[in-house]
Amino acid sequence: MRKYIINSIFLFAVIAIIVSCQNQETIDLQNYMSNGKDIYKSRCQNCHGENGEGLGELAPPLTDSVFLKTNKSRLACFIKNGANETLVIHGKEYKEKMPAFPELADIDVAQVMVYITNSFGNKQGFVPYTEVSKQLQNCK
């Protein structure tokens, strides 16, 4: 009986360790999502909405996975430098200018980008700030 109890405790300990282990990308994703949500709330939510629903004719929704995926390499530029072009989202044109946030560091841009692309029905995974920094260098 004692051997059974010891083996059971050992087995539960091993299972607990396996379940609690996360790879670094999963941990980074969770951190980016948390910090990105805070940035989104303070900088983006007024126009794009609490649930990414947008603001009528003025600001597009962030619920269009197709647009976000197609423009993923441009999102960092939109966040940092704003957008002054017509965007078509869910078949609807948005012509209002998006303000720039030049004060955001590359890591901040990466975090809000990861939050947006993994919220509101989007599931596009992790993008490290090093990749976002490269994207920002190519902004026009």
VMD Tcl script that builds the backbone (N, CA, C; Angstrom):
set m [mol new atoms 420]
animate dup $m
set s [atomselect $m all]
$s set {name element resname resid chain x y z} {
  {N N MET 1 A 0.820 -1.197 0.000}
  {CA C MET 1 A 0.000 0.000 0.000}
  {C C MET 1 A 0.862 1.258 0.000}
  {N N ARG 2 A 1.901 1.224 0.828}
  {CA C ARG 2 A 2.784 2.392 0.925}
  {C C ARG 2 A 3.464 2.671 -0.417}
  {N N LYS 3 A 3.872 1.597 -1.100}
  {CA C LYS 3 A 4.513 1.736 -2.406}
  {C C LYS 3 A 3.534 2.366 -3.402}
  {N N TYR 4 A 2.271 1.951 -3.343}
  {CA C TYR 4 A 1.234 2.498 -4.201}
  {C C TYR 4 A 1.060 4.000 -3.971}
  {N N ILE 5 A 1.034 4.421 -2.722}
  {CA C ILE 5 A 0.873 5.835 -2.379}
  {C C ILE 5 A 2.072 6.634 -2.873}
  {N N ILE 6 A 3.272 6.131 -2.650}
  {CA C ILE 6 A 4.484 6.831 -3.095}
  {C C ILE 6 A 4.502 6.944 -4.615}
  {N N ASN 7 A 4.174 5.859 -5.305}
  {CA C ASN 7 A 4.121 5.897 -6.767}
  {C C ASN 7 A 3.051 6.868 -7.262}
  {N N SER 8 A 1.919 6.902 -6.599}
  {CA C SER 8 A 0.849 7.831 -6.985}
  {C C SER 8 A 1.285 9.273 -6.794}
  {N N ILE 9 A 1.924 9.576 -5.685}
  {CA C ILE 9 A 2.411 10.939 -5.436}
  {C C ILE 9 A 3.438 11.317 -6.484}
  {N N PHE 10 A 4.349 10.419 -6.792}
  {CA C PHE 10 A 5.371 10.679 -7.808}
  {C C PHE 10 A 4.717 10.947 -9.161}
  {N N LEU 11 A 3.752 10.119 -9.541}
  {CA C LEU 11 A 3.062 10.291 -10.811}
  {C C LEU 11 A 2.350 11.641 -10.875}
  {N N PHE 12 A 1.653 12.013 -9.816}
  {CA C PHE 12 A 0.978 13.311 -9.787}
  {C C PHE 12 A 1.972 14.464 -9.859}
  {N N ALA 13 A 3.103 14.330 -9.219}
  {CA C ALA 13 A 4.139 15.367 -9.270}
  {C C ALA 13 A 4.671 15.531 -10.682}
  {N N VAL 14 A 4.927 14.427 -11.353}
  {CA C VAL 14 A 5.415 14.482 -12.736}
  {C C VAL 14 A 4.373 15.129 -13.648}
  {N N ILE 15 A 3.135 14.737 -13.502}
  {CA C ILE 15 A 2.061 15.325 -14.305}
  {C C ILE 15 A 1.947 16.825 -14.036}
  {N N ALA 16 A 2.037 17.241 -12.794}
  {CA C ALA 16 A 1.959 18.670 -12.444}
  {C C ALA 16 A 3.099 19.443 -13.091}
  {N N ILE 17 A 4.277 18.884 -13.096}
  {CA C ILE 17 A 5.432 19.553 -13.709}
  {C C ILE 17 A 5.227 19.676 -15.213}
  {N N ILE 18 A 4.784 18.616 -15.843}
  {CA C ILE 18 A 4.570 18.639 -17.288}
  {C C ILE 18 A 3.502 19.654 -17.660}
  {N N VAL 19 A 2.405 19.677 -16.925}
  {CA C VAL 19 A 1.306 20.592 -17.211}
  {C C VAL 19 A 1.727 22.045 -16.982}
  {N N SER 20 A 2.548 22.285 -15.970}
  {CA C SER 20 A 2.923 23.668 -15.648}
  {C C SER 20 A 4.036 24.200 -16.541}
  {N N CYS 21 A 4.741 23.359 -17.251}
  {CA C CYS 21 A 5.824 23.806 -18.122}
  {C C CYS 21 A 5.248 24.425 -19.386}
  {N N GLN 22 A 5.749 25.591 -19.718}
  {CA C GLN 22 A 5.351 26.253 -20.946}
  {C C GLN 22 A 6.620 26.645 -21.684}
  {N N ASN 23 A 6.549 26.616 -23.006}
  {CA C ASN 23 A 7.723 27.044 -23.744}
  {C C ASN 23 A 7.819 28.570 -23.703}
  {N N GLN 24 A 8.977 29.089 -24.060}
  {CA C GLN 24 A 9.218 30.527 -23.954}
  {C C GLN 24 A 8.270 31.333 -24.835}
  {N N GLU 25 A 7.932 30.822 -26.022}
  {CA C GLU 25 A 7.027 31.559 -26.904}
  {C C GLU 25 A 5.639 31.698 -26.282}
  {N N THR 26 A 5.173 30.668 -25.599}
  {CA C THR 26 A 3.873 30.732 -24.929}
  {C C THR 26 A 3.901 31.768 -23.810}
  {N N ILE 27 A 4.983 31.801 -23.061}
  {CA C ILE 27 A 5.130 32.787 -21.989}
  {C C ILE 27 A 5.191 34.195 -22.576}
  {N N ASP 28 A 5.983 34.372 -23.648}
  {CA C ASP 28 A 6.080 35.674 -24.308}
  {C C ASP 28 A 4.723 36.114 -24.855}
  {N N LEU 29 A 3.999 35.184 -25.462}
  {CA C LEU 29 A 2.671 35.511 -25.992}
  {C C LEU 29 A 1.763 36.015 -24.879}
  {N N GLN 30 A 1.756 35.343 -23.746}
  {CA C GLN 30 A 0.924 35.770 -22.622}
  {C C GLN 30 A 1.327 37.158 -22.128}
  {N N ASN 31 A 2.623 37.418 -22.039}
  {CA C ASN 31 A 3.095 38.740 -21.603}
  {C C ASN 31 A 2.731 39.820 -22.615}
  {N N TYR 32 A 2.951 39.538 -23.895}
  {CA C TYR 32 A 2.606 40.509 -24.938}
  {C C TYR 32 A 1.109 40.799 -24.911}
  {N N MET 33 A 0.302 39.753 -24.747}
  {CA C MET 33 A -1.154 39.933 -24.725}
  {C C MET 33 A -1.569 40.827 -23.558}
  {N N SER 34 A -1.002 40.615 -22.402}
  {CA C SER 34 A -1.341 41.404 -21.219}
  {C C SER 34 A -0.924 42.867 -21.401}
  {N N ASN 35 A 0.309 43.080 -21.797}
  {CA C ASN 35 A 0.794 44.455 -21.992}
  {C C ASN 35 A 0.109 45.110 -23.183}
  {N N GLY 36 A -0.103 44.345 -24.242}
  {CA C GLY 36 A -0.771 44.875 -25.428}
  {C C GLY 36 A -2.194 45.310 -25.136}
  {N N LYS 37 A -2.873 44.575 -24.272}
  {CA C LYS 37 A -4.239 44.945 -23.888}
  {C C LYS 37 A -4.246 46.295 -23.183}
  {N N ASP 38 A -3.279 46.522 -22.306}
  {CA C ASP 38 A -3.190 47.804 -21.601}
  {C C ASP 38 A -2.950 48.949 -22.580}
  {N N ILE 39 A -2.055 48.739 -23.531}
  {CA C ILE 39 A -1.769 49.767 -24.536}
  {C C ILE 39 A -3.006 49.999 -25.400}
  {N N TYR 40 A -3.656 48.920 -25.805}
  {CA C TYR 40 A -4.872 49.027 -26.618}
  {C C TYR 40 A -5.923 49.858 -25.896}
  {N N LYS 41 A -6.138 49.554 -24.620}
  {CA C LYS 41 A -7.151 50.286 -23.848}
  {C C LYS 41 A -6.846 51.780 -23.799}
  {N N SER 42 A -5.586 52.139 -23.642}
  {CA C SER 42 A -5.238 53.550 -23.484}
  {C C SER 42 A -5.090 54.297 -24.806}
  {N N ARG 43 A -4.785 53.598 -25.903}
  {CA C ARG 43 A -4.491 54.285 -27.161}
  {C C ARG 43 A -5.471 53.989 -28.291}
  {N N CYS 44 A -6.055 52.826 -28.297}
  {CA C CYS 44 A -6.801 52.363 -29.472}
  {C C CYS 44 A -8.304 52.189 -29.241}
  {N N GLN 45 A -8.666 51.859 -28.011}
  {CA C GLN 45 A -10.038 51.482 -27.706}
  {C C GLN 45 A -11.051 52.579 -28.004}
  {N N ASN 46 A -10.689 53.845 -27.825}
  {CA C ASN 46 A -11.645 54.931 -28.070}
  {C C ASN 46 A -12.193 54.899 -29.494}
  {N N CYS 47 A -11.362 54.531 -30.442}
  {CA C CYS 47 A -11.802 54.496 -31.841}
  {C C CYS 47 A -12.216 53.093 -32.294}
  {N N HIS 48 A -11.445 52.088 -31.920}
  {CA C HIS 48 A -11.689 50.743 -32.436}
  {C C HIS 48 A -12.623 49.921 -31.552}
  {N N GLY 49 A -12.972 50.438 -30.378}
  {CA C GLY 49 A -13.948 49.790 -29.528}
  {C C GLY 49 A -13.371 48.764 -28.572}
  {N N GLU 50 A -14.093 48.551 -27.502}
  {CA C GLU 50 A -13.675 47.615 -26.462}
  {C C GLU 50 A -13.520 46.197 -27.002}
  {N N ASN 51 A -14.368 45.845 -27.968}
  {CA C ASN 51 A -14.341 44.506 -28.547}
  {C C ASN 51 A -13.877 44.507 -29.994}
  {N N GLY 52 A -13.163 45.568 -30.386}
  {CA C GLY 52 A -12.645 45.661 -31.746}
  {C C GLY 52 A -13.709 45.903 -32.792}
  {N N GLU 53 A -14.871 46.409 -32.373}
  {CA C GLU 53 A -16.000 46.560 -33.284}
  {C C GLU 53 A -15.917 47.796 -34.176}
  {N N GLY 54 A -14.980 48.693 -33.908}
  {CA C GLY 54 A -14.848 49.904 -34.717}
  {C C GLY 54 A -15.778 51.003 -34.239}
  {N N LEU 55 A -15.760 52.110 -34.971}
  {CA C LEU 55 A -16.576 53.268 -34.616}
  {C C LEU 55 A -17.276 53.786 -35.870}
  {N N GLY 56 A -18.377 53.150 -36.200}
  {CA C GLY 56 A -19.189 53.568 -37.344}
  {C C GLY 56 A -18.381 53.730 -38.614}
  {N N GLU 57 A -18.501 54.907 -39.230}
  {CA C GLU 57 A -17.792 55.215 -40.473}
  {C C GLU 57 A -16.371 55.717 -40.209}
  {N N LEU 58 A -16.060 56.012 -38.951}
  {CA C LEU 58 A -14.787 56.661 -38.636}
  {C C LEU 58 A -13.611 55.700 -38.478}
  {N N ALA 59 A -13.782 54.648 -37.732}
  {CA C ALA 59 A -12.675 53.728 -37.449}
  {C C ALA 59 A -13.115 52.300 -37.759}
  {N N PRO 60 A -12.301 51.587 -38.508}
  {CA C PRO 60 A -12.683 50.226 -38.897}
  {C C PRO 60 A -12.616 49.249 -37.733}
  {N N PRO 61 A -13.376 48.172 -37.862}
  {CA C PRO 61 A -13.289 47.122 -36.846}
  {C C PRO 61 A -11.972 46.366 -36.984}
  {N N LEU 62 A -11.584 45.716 -35.913}
  {CA C LEU 62 A -10.371 44.896 -35.913}
  {C C LEU 62 A -10.742 43.414 -35.855}
  {N N THR 63 A -11.936 43.116 -36.333}
  {CA C THR 63 A -12.450 41.753 -36.277}
  {C C THR 63 A -12.271 41.018 -37.604}
  {N N ASP 64 A -11.630 41.641 -38.570}
  {CA C ASP 64 A -11.456 41.034 -39.888}
  {C C ASP 64 A -10.107 40.338 -39.969}
  {N N SER 65 A -10.103 39.060 -39.679}
  {CA C SER 65 A -8.859 38.279 -39.715}
  {C C SER 65 A -8.206 38.306 -41.088}
  {N N VAL 66 A -9.010 38.351 -42.142}
  {CA C VAL 66 A -8.458 38.358 -43.496}
  {C C VAL 66 A -7.653 39.635 -43.721}
  {N N PHE 67 A -8.213 40.788 -43.381}
  {CA C PHE 67 A -7.490 42.048 -43.551}
  {C C PHE 67 A -6.224 42.053 -42.699}
  {N N LEU 68 A -6.342 41.640 -41.444}
  {CA C LEU 68 A -5.181 41.661 -40.558}
  {C C LEU 68 A -4.087 40.714 -41.042}
  {N N LYS 69 A -4.483 39.544 -41.504}
  {CA C LYS 69 A -3.492 38.570 -41.988}
  {C C LYS 69 A -2.842 39.061 -43.280}
  {N N THR 70 A -3.643 39.601 -44.189}
  {CA C THR 70 A -3.123 40.098 -45.462}
  {C C THR 70 A -2.167 41.271 -45.250}
  {N N ASN 71 A -2.419 42.071 -44.237}
  {CA C ASN 71 A -1.628 43.284 -43.988}
  {C C ASN 71 A -0.733 43.163 -42.759}
  {N N LYS 72 A -0.447 41.956 -42.320}
  {CA C LYS 72 A 0.302 41.751 -41.079}
  {C C LYS 72 A 1.653 42.464 -41.090}
  {N N SER 73 A 2.313 42.489 -42.221}
  {CA C SER 73 A 3.625 43.146 -42.287}
  {C C SER 73 A 3.502 44.668 -42.263}
  {N N ARG 74 A 2.300 45.201 -42.451}
  {CA C ARG 74 A 2.077 46.657 -42.443}
  {C C ARG 74 A 1.473 47.158 -41.130}
  {N N LEU 75 A 0.984 46.243 -40.298}
  {CA C LEU 75 A 0.293 46.654 -39.073}
  {C C LEU 75 A 1.179 47.480 -38.156}
  {N N ALA 76 A 2.430 47.103 -38.013}
  {CA C ALA 76 A 3.339 47.854 -37.146}
  {C C ALA 76 A 3.459 49.299 -37.635}
  {N N CYS 77 A 3.544 49.477 -38.946}
  {CA C CYS 77 A 3.631 50.828 -39.524}
  {C C CYS 77 A 2.349 51.620 -39.266}
  {N N PHE 78 A 1.189 50.947 -39.396}
  {CA C PHE 78 A -0.081 51.619 -39.110}
  {C C PHE 78 A -0.113 52.094 -37.659}
  {N N ILE 79 A 0.311 51.241 -36.741}
  {CA C ILE 79 A 0.260 51.575 -35.314}
  {C C ILE 79 A 1.213 52.719 -34.996}
  {N N LYS 80 A 2.421 52.641 -35.466}
  {CA C LYS 80 A 3.445 53.643 -35.126}
  {C C LYS 80 A 3.250 54.957 -35.893}
  {N N ASN 81 A 2.955 54.851 -37.199}
  {CA C ASN 81 A 2.931 56.039 -38.060}
  {C C ASN 81 A 1.547 56.482 -38.483}
  {N N GLY 82 A 0.526 55.747 -38.066}
  {CA C GLY 82 A -0.828 56.077 -38.479}
  {C C GLY 82 A -1.083 55.592 -39.896}
  {N N ALA 83 A -2.264 55.884 -40.396}
  {CA C ALA 83 A -2.632 55.485 -41.757}
  {C C ALA 83 A -3.419 56.622 -42.391}
  {N N ASN 84 A -3.053 56.935 -43.608}
  {CA C ASN 84 A -3.745 57.988 -44.337}
  {C C ASN 84 A -4.098 57.463 -45.724}
  {N N GLU 85 A -4.780 56.332 -45.731}
  {CA C GLU 85 A -5.197 55.706 -46.980}
  {C C GLU 85 A -6.548 55.056 -46.756}
  {N N THR 86 A -7.253 54.827 -47.834}
  {CA C THR 86 A -8.537 54.138 -47.736}
  {C C THR 86 A -8.281 52.669 -47.441}
  {N N LEU 87 A -8.944 52.155 -46.428}
  {CA C LEU 87 A -8.833 50.750 -46.059}
  {C C LEU 87 A -10.187 50.093 -46.296}
  {N N VAL 88 A -10.178 48.906 -46.882}
  {CA C VAL 88 A -11.414 48.161 -47.116}
  {C C VAL 88 A -11.432 46.980 -46.158}
  {N N ILE 89 A -12.416 47.007 -45.256}
  {CA C ILE 89 A -12.543 45.969 -44.239}
  {C C ILE 89 A -13.990 45.509 -44.209}
  {N N HIS 90 A -14.188 44.214 -44.287}
  {CA C HIS 90 A -15.530 43.626 -44.385}
  {C C HIS 90 A -16.293 44.236 -45.565}
  {N N GLY 91 A -15.575 44.561 -46.639}
  {CA C GLY 91 A -16.200 45.126 -47.833}
  {C C GLY 91 A -16.598 46.582 -47.712}
  {N N LYS 92 A -16.242 47.238 -46.637}
  {CA C LYS 92 A -16.621 48.631 -46.390}
  {C C LYS 92 A -15.371 49.513 -46.406}
  {N N GLU 93 A -15.472 50.676 -47.039}
  {CA C GLU 93 A -14.336 51.598 -47.130}
  {C C GLU 93 A -14.271 52.517 -45.912}
  {N N TYR 94 A -13.054 52.677 -45.409}
  {CA C TYR 94 A -12.777 53.608 -44.305}
  {C C TYR 94 A -11.734 54.583 -44.797}
  {N N LYS 95 A -12.107 55.871 -44.828}
  {CA C LYS 95 A -11.235 56.891 -45.399}
  {C C LYS 95 A -10.633 57.830 -44.369}
  {N N GLU 96 A -11.082 57.750 -43.119}
  {CA C GLU 96 A -10.561 58.632 -42.083}
  {C C GLU 96 A -9.109 58.300 -41.758}
  {N N LYS 97 A -8.344 59.312 -41.434}
  {CA C LYS 97 A -6.939 59.127 -41.092}
  {C C LYS 97 A -6.814 58.535 -39.687}
  {N N MET 98 A -5.930 57.563 -39.548}
  {CA C MET 98 A -5.633 57.003 -38.236}
  {C C MET 98 A -4.455 57.774 -37.657}
  {N N PRO 99 A -4.539 58.213 -36.406}
  {CA C PRO 99 A -3.425 58.961 -35.819}
  {C C PRO 99 A -2.190 58.080 -35.607}
  {N N ALA 100 A -1.045 58.726 -35.604}
  {CA C ALA 100 A 0.225 58.038 -35.356}
  {C C ALA 100 A 0.508 58.002 -33.859}
  {N N PHE 101 A 1.303 57.055 -33.455}
  {CA C PHE 101 A 1.764 56.936 -32.075}
  {C C PHE 101 A 3.285 56.788 -32.072}
  {N N PRO 102 A 3.996 57.840 -32.507}
  {CA C PRO 102 A 5.455 57.751 -32.648}
  {C C PRO 102 A 6.187 57.563 -31.325}
  {N N GLU 103 A 5.530 57.866 -30.226}
  {CA C GLU 103 A 6.162 57.719 -28.911}
  {C C GLU 103 A 6.241 56.264 -28.446}
  {N N LEU 104 A 5.525 55.375 -29.114}
  {CA C LEU 104 A 5.561 53.969 -28.729}
  {C C LEU 104 A 6.891 53.339 -29.130}
  {N N ALA 105 A 7.497 52.639 -28.197}
  {CA C ALA 105 A 8.722 51.893 -28.486}
  {C C ALA 105 A 8.369 50.672 -29.334}
  {N N ASP 106 A 9.353 50.102 -29.994}
  {CA C ASP 106 A 9.113 48.931 -30.838}
  {C C ASP 106 A 8.438 47.808 -30.061}
  {N N ILE 107 A 8.851 47.591 -28.836}
  {CA C ILE 107 A 8.252 46.528 -28.019}
  {C C ILE 107 A 6.770 46.819 -27.764}
  {N N ASP 108 A 6.427 48.102 -27.543}
  {CA C ASP 108 A 5.025 48.475 -27.337}
  {C C ASP 108 A 4.201 48.189 -28.590}
  {N N VAL 109 A 4.752 48.545 -29.741}
  {CA C VAL 109 A 4.062 48.291 -31.012}
  {C C VAL 109 A 3.860 46.793 -31.192}
  {N N ALA 110 A 4.896 46.018 -30.897}
  {CA C ALA 110 A 4.796 44.562 -31.026}
  {C C ALA 110 A 3.719 44.011 -30.106}
  {N N GLN 111 A 3.670 44.496 -28.894}
  {CA C GLN 111 A 2.703 43.975 -27.927}
  {C C GLN 111 A 1.269 44.302 -28.329}
  {N N VAL 112 A 1.015 45.523 -28.756}
  {CA C VAL 112 A -0.352 45.864 -29.157}
  {C C VAL 112 A -0.712 45.137 -30.455}
  {N N MET 113 A 0.253 44.944 -31.327}
  {CA C MET 113 A 0.006 44.199 -32.567}
  {C C MET 113 A -0.359 42.745 -32.261}
  {N N VAL 114 A 0.366 42.118 -31.353}
  {CA C VAL 114 A 0.062 40.740 -30.963}
  {C C VAL 114 A -1.315 40.677 -30.300}
  {N N TYR 115 A -1.628 41.656 -29.482}
  {CA C TYR 115 A -2.949 41.678 -28.831}
  {C C TYR 115 A -4.062 41.761 -29.875}
  {N N ILE 116 A -3.930 42.683 -30.812}
  {CA C ILE 116 A -4.966 42.872 -31.833}
  {C C ILE 116 A -5.113 41.631 -32.707}
  {N N THR 117 A -4.001 41.041 -33.104}
  {CA C THR 117 A -4.071 39.901 -34.019}
  {C C THR 117 A -4.422 38.590 -33.318}
  {N N ASN 118 A -4.608 38.652 -31.999}
  {CA C ASN 118 A -5.021 37.459 -31.250}
  {C C ASN 118 A -6.241 37.715 -30.379}
  {N N SER 119 A -6.959 38.780 -30.671}
  {CA C SER 119 A -8.190 39.126 -29.951}
  {C C SER 119 A -9.295 39.347 -30.978}
  {N N PHE 120 A -10.496 39.536 -30.498}
  {CA C PHE 120 A -11.634 39.896 -31.353}
  {C C PHE 120 A -11.911 38.831 -32.421}
  {N N GLY 121 A -11.649 37.563 -32.088}
  {CA C GLY 121 A -11.858 36.473 -33.029}
  {C C GLY 121 A -10.646 36.165 -33.891}
  {N N ASN 122 A -9.575 36.899 -33.721}
  {CA C ASN 122 A -8.345 36.668 -34.485}
  {C C ASN 122 A -7.441 35.711 -33.719}
  {N N LYS 123 A -6.741 34.869 -34.439}
  {CA C LYS 123 A -5.802 33.919 -33.833}
  {C C LYS 123 A -4.587 33.800 -34.750}
  {N N GLN 124 A -3.693 34.785 -34.694}
  {CA C GLN 124 A -2.573 34.797 -35.629}
  {C C GLN 124 A -1.220 34.528 -34.990}
  {N N GLY 125 A -1.198 34.227 -33.723}
  {CA C GLY 125 A 0.044 33.812 -33.094}
  {C C GLY 125 A 0.968 34.944 -32.689}
  {N N PHE 126 A 2.164 34.544 -32.317}
  {CA C PHE 126 A 3.152 35.435 -31.727}
  {C C PHE 126 A 4.059 36.062 -32.785}
  {N N VAL 127 A 4.359 37.336 -32.604}
  {CA C VAL 127 A 5.335 38.033 -33.430}
  {C C VAL 127 A 6.296 38.734 -32.472}
  {N N PRO 128 A 7.584 38.364 -32.485}
  {CA C PRO 128 A 8.534 38.985 -31.558}
  {C C PRO 128 A 8.848 40.429 -31.950}
  {N N TYR 129 A 9.244 41.215 -30.975}
  {CA C TYR 129 A 9.502 42.626 -31.258}
  {C C TYR 129 A 10.665 42.804 -32.224}
  {N N THR 130 A 11.584 41.843 -32.302}
  {CA C THR 130 A 12.690 41.959 -33.258}
  {C C THR 130 A 12.155 41.972 -34.686}
  {N N GLU 131 A 11.132 41.171 -34.963}
  {CA C GLU 131 A 10.513 41.170 -36.292}
  {C C GLU 131 A 9.759 42.474 -36.536}
  {N N VAL 132 A 9.076 42.966 -35.508}
  {CA C VAL 132 A 8.349 44.230 -35.625}
  {C C VAL 132 A 9.324 45.384 -35.872}
  {N N SER 133 A 10.466 45.347 -35.211}
  {CA C SER 133 A 11.487 46.384 -35.423}
  {C C SER 133 A 11.931 46.409 -36.875}
  {N N LYS 134 A 12.112 45.244 -37.466}
  {CA C LYS 134 A 12.495 45.163 -38.891}
  {C C LYS 134 A 11.383 45.733 -39.764}
  {N N GLN 135 A 10.125 45.409 -39.444}
  {CA C GLN 135 A 9.002 45.927 -40.204}
  {C C GLN 135 A 8.956 47.453 -40.116}
  {N N LEU 136 A 9.219 47.989 -38.933}
  {CA C LEU 136 A 9.171 49.441 -38.722}
  {C C LEU 136 A 10.266 50.158 -39.518}
  {N N GLN 137 A 11.391 49.506 -39.747}
  {CA C GLN 137 A 12.459 50.111 -40.540}
  {C C GLN 137 A 12.068 50.236 -42.012}
  {N N ASN 138 A 11.100 49.423 -42.421}
  {CA C ASN 138 A 10.672 49.435 -43.824}
  {C C ASN 138 A 9.419 50.268 -44.069}
  {N N CYS 139 A 8.950 50.990 -43.062}
  {CA C CYS 139 A 7.758 51.821 -43.234}
  {C C CYS 139 A 8.033 52.917 -44.254}
  {N N LYS 140 A 6.999 53.198 -45.029}
  {CA C LYS 140 A 7.119 54.260 -46.043}
  {C C LYS 140 A 6.463 55.521 -45.557}
}
mol reanalyze $m
mol bondsrecalc $m
mol representation Tube
mol addrep $m
